[in-house]
Structure formats: C-alpha cells, structure tokens
C-alpha cells in the first residue's frame, strides 16, 4: 500500500525532513559512485551495519549504526523509503519541533539497528537503509494523527475504473497495514532456521524502529501542542501536499 500524500497541514516548514531526504539521496549517490568504481568489496561491508562485527567490537563499529541509516540497496529501496518519509515526516517534525525531530529520528534508527542485531548477533550480513528510522516516524505519526486522510495508490488495478487510481484512507489503516505486513512476515520466518529476513528485508529493524517511535513520541512531543489533524471522512479535508495524484480521492487529474 503505497502512500502518495496526506491532507494534514503543518504550521512550520519541515526543513529537517527535507535535509534528511537530501542526505539519503547524497549518500546513495556517493555509494553508487564508489560501487561503480570497484568498491563492491568494502563499501557496503565497511559502512553497513554488520551484527557480528558490532557485537565483537561495539566501540569500533558504533559508527556503522549511523552510516547504515543513509545507505540503500538500490533506487527502489531508496525511493520507497523516501516516499514514506516525505509523506509522514513533516507532520512529526511539526509536532515535536526541529531539533527534537533529529533526536527522535536517530533514536528510532538506533532502536531499529539494535533490534536487528539482537535478533541475530552473529549474522555476517550487512544491513543498510533508512527503513528502521522511518518506521519510527510512522509509529509517531499514527499516535499523533490516527485519522489523518492519506492518499494511497489503489492496490487493485481492476478497480481503477470504479474507484480511481488513488483512494483515501485514514492513517491508522495505512500504517496499521504496513506494520501488520511486517509482523506477519516476521512471524512466518521465525521458524525458518533462525532467519530474520525476507527477500533481504530486515524485518526486526522495521518492527523495532516502529515500536520505538510508537512508545517515545509522547515524550518527544511533551510541552508542545500538535497541530489539529485532518479528519478522514470529512467532506472537504484540508488540502496539504496536494499534487496531481492527490487532488481527488477518486480521480486522477
């Protein structure tokens, strides 16, 4: 279920969220240049998070917890993560404040990394990606704005003629589906000889990051008043993030 935008206005310009998006893009460009010039043997193994190395040398490998957050396995991996960060991150930044948002994002990424390491401390497989930190952003968003209207790509092409290419759903459905999908896959692999991945996806990192965001967002927003959320089901929701794919819940313009 791919989110394309939301109707949830912010009071402040989300420059931290945009800087995080830019940092991920620049890190991927750097990574791509190094890989294309013969760095396959050391770029991802050297800067990705390798659980077995982190548990053997926590101080020496601690930097990989942070470098791995900005690396990705390909354009699809990068693009998918940044779409979620773009749609949901600005409202969380608006709610907690710019500086706290940086700390919140990093804390979720650290929690995701630790969850993945604890699930397989002897694993030699490098983990890269912002998914864990962004999962924490989703956890924070669903606590603060559960009924915010989210536009998603209609997952059933046969229904495009009847419902449109995009449909509007409340945030708790969209994010709940994402979390449930990860938990289901995690449950499915727990019995497969200790595997903690499906198709290269670090599921424990997703679930761990989400839970950190879910449980810590109230502390992060302490002393601040989140802006009123858009309400799914209202006739004319506030029109934030309006683009060519989000101008109507039933039509593609």
C-alpha positions, -999 to 999 in steps of 0.1 A, spaced: 0 0 0 20 30 -13 12 64 2 12 94 -22 3 123 1 -18 133 30 -42 161 40 -27 172 72 -14 208 73 17 218 92 25 251 109 62 251 102 84 244 72 99 209 76 134 218 67 149 189 88 128 164 70 139 178 36 175 177 48 171 140 58 158 133 24 187 151 8 212 133 30 198 100 19 200 109 -18 235 123 -15 247 92 5 232 69 -22 249 89 -49 282 86 -31 276 49 -25 268 44 -62 299 62 -74 321 41 -51 304 8 -61 307 16 -98 344 23 -94 353 -10 -79 342 -6 -43 319 -36 -41 342 -54 -16 344 -27 10 316 0 7 286 -19 20 305 -43 43 326 -14 56 298 12 62 268 -11 66 258 -25 100 272 -60 104 258 -75 136 287 -99 142 312 -71 140 292 -47 161 288 -73 189 325 -82 187 337 -45 187 309 -22 199 330 9 201 349 4 169 318 -4 149 293 20 165 297 45 136 280 19 113 248 23 132 246 58 117 262 54 83 240 24 76 209 46 81 217 67 50 228 38 27 204 19 4 205 -13 -17 191 3 -49 169 30 -63 137 12 -55 148 8 -19 158 45 -17 127 57 -35 102 37 -14 118 48 19 118 85 9 82 85 -2 72 73 33 95 99 49 82 127 27 45 119 34 47 113 71 79 130 84 68 167 80 39 164 104 60 146 130 87 173 127 60 199 131 46 182 162 79 177 181 100 206 168 130 206 145 158 197 170 137 171 188 129 156 154 165 150 147 169 132 180 137 113 175 147 101 140 181 90 152 167 73 183 143 53 161 172 43 138 193 32 167 164 12 181 159 -4 148 196 -13 145 197 -28 180 166 -49 173 181 -63 142 214 -70 160 197 -87 189 177 -109 165 209 -123 151 241 -111 169 264 -134 149 250 -126 115 277 -115 90 251 -99 66 254 -61 64 222 -41 70 217 -8 51 187 15 48 167 42 65 137 19 69 141 15 106 143 52 114 114 59 90 94 31 107 97 51 139 83 81 121 53 61 111 49 50 147 49 86 159 25 97 131 -1 71 139 -1 81 176 -5 118 168 -27 117 137 -45 83 135 -74 98 115 -55 119 91 -65 113 55 -38 95 35 -39 91 -3 -26 58 -14 -22 41 -48 -52 18 -53 -37 -16 -49 -62 -33 -72 -58 -22 -108 -91 -38 -118 -109 -12 -96 -92 18 -110 -121 24 -134 -146 24 -105 -126 39 -75 -98 58 -93 -61 53 -93 -59 67 -58 -81 61 -28 -82 79 6 -78 60 39 -72 70 75 -36 69 87 -43 41 111 -54 18 83 -24 27 61 2 24 88 -15 -5 105 -14 -24 72 23 -17 69 30 -28 104 8 -59 102 25 -69 69 59 -67 86 48 -86 117 31 -113 96 63 -118 76 84 -118 107 62 -145 123 65 -165 91 103 -166 92 108 -172 129 106 -209 123 129 -209 92 162 -218 108 165 -185 126 162 -164 95 154 -127 102 149 -115 66 125 -119 37 140 -111 4 167 -91 20 143 -71 42 154 -66 78 121 -72 95 133 -69 131 147 -34 123 113 -24 108 93 -36 139 119 -24 164 121 11 149 83 13 147 79 4 184 105 29 194 86 57 176 52 45 189 64 44 225 86 75 225 65 100 206 45 112 236 78 121 254 91 138 223 61 160 219 59 168 256 54 205 262 42 212 227 8 212 211 5 192 179 -15 210 151 -51 198 146 -51 168 123 -71 165 91 -101 141 96 -107 112 72 -143 111 62 -148 149 62 -163 163 31 -135 188 25 -103 178 42 -75 204 45 -55 203 13 -19 198 22 6 180 -1 -18 183 -29 -3 172 -62 -15 157 -95 -21 123 -78 -39 137 -47 -65 161 -59 -94 138 -55 -98 105 -37 -115 91 -67 -99 107 -98 -65 110 -115 -60 145 -129 
